[in-house]
Each structure stands twice: as structure tokens, then as C-alpha cells.
């Protein structure tokens, strides 16, 4: 059985709380990404599931079974860490077999399970090689094969792509997505600080900050209608502008804006979230006029930084044939449906 349940789990070291009353459920077969900055508590949460950290309060269930007091080797989990932790003196096939032997799997089953795991990760042709003879991406596949060989109900991934360069990371994201399709019953808890990884792989994302769960939802929900300013800024890029709520939308720096999403009491202070790629250049609804502070060419796009009444607004536009000069006056605009209000009293449904 798979599935993970945190029930009011707290962890503290020397009086310092590093995970505060976490309540979270990972459904069987679901990929849940724990996303947050360093020190947010995401790795601690994963280590609690693995059994490497004992909570001071709460409990952890795997497949409906309370495993809070169980040692790691009795939890039926597979784990892949940042640096892969392969044994350099062992060939690939022996590294993959290590977990099976530690669990005292029947000797006759080991070769078949190893071959199955290597085939699943595309490493069958490298069974006789040593880790030093493999690239970083290949070593990562071996680490995943070792975790899968024990046929775990839960797979824990602790920033497994952080040691790879950008091109390898992109390829491994595709491989992990493929693995998930081929292992639909395995629950995956994926720790990362990289929003692209979370948006690409996860069925849902749990956003962590300062030891607490801040938000949780599908990638689309958190990106299109974030519940907090922290989520808006951490899940994707965002312009966060201070506004006053009005009957038909909001007022920013004296400019009335029309909005479709977000409801709050007129006159209340709030924050308007507009994604940079939702802004267009030129006249249109919800116009914001300012001066060019910076222009960045990003290959297929240009990013403009525009000072609007003391607020720097960023806009991501398709590559411009002619870029505006620094100090030039420009107008940006966005559609009412493409912005959302954020405040304590706002509903983003």
C-alpha cells in the first residue's frame, strides 16, 4: 500500500522549531512536490517520512499504517538523495542489488529484480560499469533504479536533479515523468526549491516557508490563483502591486483597474498579482504607463522593467524587433481576467 499522511507533525532541535504542525496527505499514486526556500522545512518533512528524524509531536502514516516509531528499513520506502550515494567500489548491478540484499530478499529473485529496475530506468546496458564510468545523469538513474528495485510503495526524492547541469536536468525531468506513468501505484514525495521541477512533475505542490505549510494545490491552481503573496512570488514570477479595493476591481497609484478574480471589501488594502507574461505592450485595458528602467534579451523573449509611479513592473514579451530605449515612456496593459487580488479577506475561487 502507498500514500503518506502527516498528522500535526512537528520537529524541533534545541527549542528551535524546524517543522511546525504539518498536516498533509499524499494520495496513493500521487506526485507531491514540497517546494520552498532553504530552511523552510521541506527536507525535514521528507526525512520524517524516511525515518531519519523523529517528530516531537504528531505522527506519520504510510499506507494507513502508523510508522512514526519504525526504523527506516521497515517502512517500505525508496529514497534518492542529492549526491546519489552510490558505492564507488561496486558495479552498477551490485549498487542496485544492495537494498534487496539488505532486506534479505530471496537470493534467486535478486538478479531479476535488478534487471527489471535497470531496464525501467534505461540503464540495462551499464550493469557492469562502476559509478566513476558514468555521467551525472546516468548515476542519478542508477540511484533511482536502486530505490525502485525494492518495489517501494513510497518513493522519496530529495532534490535529485540539483547536481545536474541545465540540459541534463531537463532530460531527467522527462525521464521522471515517464517513470511516474509506468509506476502509477507509487506515491512520490519530491523535495525541491526549483519551481520548474515542481510545476513539471507534481500532481500537487505543497508550498513551505518558515517551517510551516503555506499553501497546497495543483500547479495550475497555485500559478493562476495563488492564495498568498509568498506563493505568488515563489511559484512562478509575479508583479505584486499594492492596491486599494474598489467596487469594480482596484485602484493602483491613482489608476482604476478592472478585475475579474478576487473579491474583498471596498476600501481595503490588498496586493494585485499579475504574471509578467500576461502584460502586453501598448494601449489596452488596465493600462500602466511608466519609463523603461532595464531591458533584458532572453532569446525568444524580452523582459522589460518599467518604473510605474515608483513601482518596478516586469513584462515578458515575445522577442521585440525594436527595443525601447532606457528612460523611454511606454504603456503596458493586462486583461481583467489575468490578474488576481491577494489579501486576508479575498476569495480566489
Secondary structure, 3 states (H helix, E strand, C coil): CCCEEEEEEEEEECCEEEEEEEEEEECCCCEEEEECCCCCCHHHHHHHHHCCCCCCEEEEEECCEECCCCCHHHCCEEEECCCCCCCCCCEHHHHHHHHHHHCCCCHHHHHHHHHHHHHHCCCHHHCCCEHHHCCHHHHHHHHHHHHHHCCCCEEEEECCCCCCCHHHHHHHHHHHHHHHHHCCCCEEEEEECCHHHHHHHCCEEEEEECCEEEEEECHHHHHHCCCCHHHHHHCCCCEEEEEEEECCEEEECCEEEECCECECCCCCEEEEEECHHHCEECCCCCCEEEEEEEEEECCCEEEEEEEECCEEEEEEEECCCCCCCCCCEEEEECCHHHEEEECCCCECC
